[in-house]
């Protein structure tokens, strides 16, 4: 077996299971699990109907590039959503089986280990664990850039040494962030583009939470930032998904879009990787990207939960409404692991310790003494959990 597999860390939920080993939660209380970022709202009927009506697609091998119809819908959605010229559906868009699969495989295609120096993949810290695993299995060295409150939870690019930039081939960006919910500003993008121009690295922008926000201002996307700054999409690839936007995580449907030269090579890789999307799923996905009404309804459900839960928790925790996403990134009065374990044991509420989502880097673990609270359960359950968290904190 590949020795690189030994470099992988246990996934956060494996760590959580270990943390809870031997704990019996209060059986008199209903379990409320707010640890996993899995949408719980109903899947839209229009997507389910499109899937059912196109089951004949199961009898055909799919093309890796996907159908013209799906790529066309994605192109038009990008143009509408970000007020940019529609990307070329033939060369600048590839449907993928969810952003997770694509983020991992993209690193395998991008990283070049043939040089004299070990390549670097830069990741925000805390981060979506796929970034690290993708880097390690591609033979690269992960470098973690802390995302702290004093920088609005954005990566501090000035903290990256010159020697690291010189070896950097890929930078993962997550905006809106997981777990922080922070959105990169136009100035953040200007700075990152300038660094990419100087050092030649590729930017992989993970934007799967872009459609869950709380006001009129929509989160800025990478292609939108490039357009506003008067540049093209060179060395930029964005990743998006229907999972959060449309409540269909089981559909495993998303896309990558951006630099046509990079995507041509990525398409070649994917042809051998064997990850073409089912024609039935493609038809359902096209219906999802075409419709916006269900997205607005979904966003309203999350907004109601955040409006109720955030001020309730703010009485006992350092927590605020994020820019976007469905997470609260709350500071804890005791260690994050003790907080999560005792909350589970005493109140049957599950949250994820922030330290499990980050690595010790530059002297700190930026997730320590924080927990990620995913407001994915129904409003009633979220409020039950919030009230129990308040009671727990007051008992400390």
N, C-alpha and C positions, 0 to 999 in steps of 0.2 A: 504494500500500500504506500501511497505517497507520504513521505515524511512531513510534508506541509500540513497534513491533516492534524498532526500533533500540536500545531501552533494555534489551532482554533480554541476559543474560549467557550465555556458552557453558555448556552443561550440564557437570557435573563429569566425566562420562565422556568428553566431548569434550576436556576439558583433560588427562585422563589419557592419552588417545590421543596428544595432542601431546607430552606429557612423555616418552612411550615411543618417540617417533619416532626411528628410526635405531638403536634398541637391539635386539640379538639375544640373547635369553636363552639360558642354558646348555642346549643341545639334549639333553644327557645326563640332564637332570632332567625328571620329569613336571610339567606345568603344574598349579598349584593357584591358582584364582582366588577370592579372598575379598574382592573389592572391591564386588560388586553384591549388594544386598539382595534377592535372588531365591530364594525357597524351593526346595530341591532334593529334599525328601522326596517320596515317592510320593503322588499324589492319592488320596483315599479311594475305595474301590470303591463305596460307597453313593452318592456324588455322581456318579460316572461312570455308574452304573446308572440313576440318576434322570434324568440327561441323555439317555441312550439311549432310555429308555422313554417319553420325552416329546418326541420329535422331531417329532411331529405339530404341535407348537406353532410350527414354522417356517412353517406355512401361514397363520398369523394375525398381524395387526398387534397389537402389544402396547399396553396402556394405560400412559401415563406414570406413573400412580400405582402400577402394579403390581397383582398379584393379592391378593385378600383373604387367601388361604392363606399367601403369603409374608410379607405384613405382619403377619399373626397370629403366625407362627413367630418373627419378629424381636421382636415385642412380648413374647412369652413368654420368649424368651431373655434379653432385657434385664431382665425381672422376676426370673428365676432367678439370673442372673449377678451382679446388683448389689443384690438384695434390696430392690427398689423396687416401688411399684405399677406394674402393666403400663401402659405408655404407650398412648394411644388409637391403635389400628392404623389408623383412618380418617383421623386428622388430624395425628398426631405422628410418623409414619414414612413415608419415601419410599425405595424401593429405588433404587440407583444403580449405574452401570457401573464399580464400583471407586471407592475413596475419592479417588484422584487426580483423576479427572474431576469428581467432586462438589466437591472443595476448590477447584478452579479456577473452575468455573461459579458456585459460591456467591458468590465475591467479585464476579463480574460482576453478580449480582442485588442484592447488598447495597449496594455503593458508590454514593453519590449525589454526583455532581460538579457539581450545579447551584448550589451555594453560592458565597460570595465567597472562601472559603479552600480550598486543596487538601486533600482528605481524606487521612488517614493510615491505613495498615494496619500494625499492630505484629506483628513476627515474632520468635520466639526466634532466637538466633544462637550456634551454627550451627543450620541449619534444612533442612527438606525444600524443595528448590528451587521446587516448585510455589507455595509461599506468595508468594515474591517475584514470580514471573511473573504470578500472578493479580492481585496488587496493581498492578503496572506496566501491564498491559493493561486494567485497569479504570479507569485514570487516577488512581490514588492514589499517594501517596508512601510507600514502605516505611520503617519505622523499626525498627532492629535492637536488640534487648535482649540483651546478652551473658549467656551461661549458663556460669559459671565454677565451678571446683572448690570455691572457698570458699563458694559458695551451693548446694552439692550439685547443680550444673549446672541449677539452676532460674533462670528470668529474674529479674533484679533490677528489680522494678517501681518501686522508689524512685529508680532512675536515669533514669526517663522525666520530662522537663520538663513543667511544667504546660501550657505552650503546645502541646506535642504531644498531651497528653491531650485538650485542648479540641478538637482536630481529628480525633481518632481515631474511626473508624467500625467497625473490625473488628480483633479481636485473635486471631491464630492461637496455639493452644496445642497442644503435642505431648507427650502423656504416655501411655505411656512414650515417652521422647524418642528421636528419630533425629538424631544418632548416639549420644547419650550413654547412653541406656537409663534415665535418671532418671525417677522417678515423682513427680508433684505430690502433696503432702500435703494433708490437710484444711485446714490453716492457709493453705497456698498458695492453695487455692480460695477460702477465706473472704476473703482479701485481694483476689483478682481479682474476685470477685462484688461486693465493696464498691466497687471502682473502676468496674465496669460500671454499678452503680446510680447512681454519682455523675456519670459522664460520658455514659452512654447508649449505649455501644458494644456490638456483638454479639460473642459469644465463639464461635469455631469450634474445637472440641476434636477434634483428630486422635488417635484411639485405636486405630489399626490394629495395634499391637503388644501389645494388652492381654492376650492369651492366652498369651504366651510369658514365663513367669516360673519361678522356681527353688525356691520354698519353698511353704509353705501360705498365705502372705498374698498375696491377689490384688491386682493394681494397682487403685487407686481410680479410678473414672471420674467424669466431669463430672456426669452425672445422679445418680449415687450421692452425690456430694459435696453437690449441691443438696438432695437429700432429707435427708441427715444434718444439714444446717444449717437445716432447716425452711423452705426456700424452694421456689418453683416453678421451672420451667425458662425463665422469661422471659429473652429475649436470649441463650439458650444453645442451640447446636446441636452434637451430637456426630456424628462420622464414624467408621464402622467398616467392616471388610472381611473377606471369607473368604480373601483371598490368603495372609496369614501364618498365620492361625488354622487353616486347613484345607488348606494347600498347593495352592491352585488359583489362582495368579496369572493364568493364561490364561483363567479363567472370567469375569474382570472383573465381580465382584459384591460389592456392599457396601450400606450404607444410611446415611441421615441420620435423626436423631431429635431431638426437642426442641420448642422453642417453636412452637406450632401456627400462630400468626399469621405468623411468619416463613416457615414451611414452606409455607403457602398461597401466598405470593408467589413462593417458590422453585419451587413446582409450576407456577405460571403461566409462569415463565421457561422451565422445562424443557419445557413443552408446545411452545413455539416452537423451543427448542434442538434438539429431535429426538434425545433420548437415552433413550428407553424401553428397558427390558431385555427381551430375547427371552423368550417364554413358556417355552421349553425351559430356558433358564438360570434362570428363576425357579423352576421345579420342582426343579432340581438344588440351587439355593440353599436352598430350604425344607428339603430333606433335610439339608443341611449344618448349618443353624442348629438343627435339631431334635436332632441327635446330638452327644453330648459325649465318647463313648468315643474317637473318633479324635483329638480334641483333646488328651486326656490322654496318649495314646500319642505324639503329636507333641511335646508338651512334654517328655516323658521323653527323647526323642532329643536335644533341645537341651540339656537338663540334663546329660546324659552328656558331651556335647562341651565344655560350659563347665567341668565338673568336671575334665576332663582337660587342657584347653588353658590355662585361666587360671593355675593354679599353675606350669605350665611356663614361660609367658611372664613371670610375675612375678619370675623369677630375673634377668631382663635388662631388663625394661621396667617403667615405672610404670603398672600396669594392675590393675584389680580387677573382681570380678563385678558387673555392673550390677544395678539393681533389676529390670529386665525387658528384653525385646527380644532379638534375636539378634546384637547388636553388642558388640564390645569397643572401648573408646575409649582407646587407649593413647598415652601420652606417648613421644616419641622422643628419643634422645640426640643426633641431628643434625636438620637441617631435615626437615620431613615430606615435602617433594618429593624431596629427595636420598635419604631413607630408602626411599621407595617405588620410585624409579628404580633404585637400586642393588640393592635386594632382588629386583626383577624381573630385572635383568640377571644377577646372580650366582647367584640361587637359584630363579628361575622361579616366584616367589610374587607374586601381585598383591594389594595393599591400596590403599586410597584415601586420598590426603593429606587431612588434616582441614581445611587451609586452603581446599580446593576446596568445602567444604560451608558456608563462612561468608563474611562480608564484614568488611572493615576497618571497625570502628565504635568510637567513643570511644577512639581511640588504639591499639587492638589488633585483631588477628584472633584470635578465641577458638579457632579450629581449628588455628592454627599450632603446629607441633611436636607434632602428634598425628596418628594414623592411625586410620581406621575399619576394623576387621577383622570381616567378616561370617562367622559360623560356620555357613554354609549347606551346605557340602560334607559328604560322609560323614565320620564320626568318623576313619577311617583317614587320609583326606586332610587333615583339620584338624590332626591330630597330626604328619603329615609337614611341613606348613607351619610349625607351631609349632617343631619341632626345627630347621628351617632358619632360622627367625627368630632362635632362640637362637644358632645358630652364626654368623649374620651379625652380630648385636650383639656377640658376643665378639671378632669380627675388627676391629671399629671402633677 
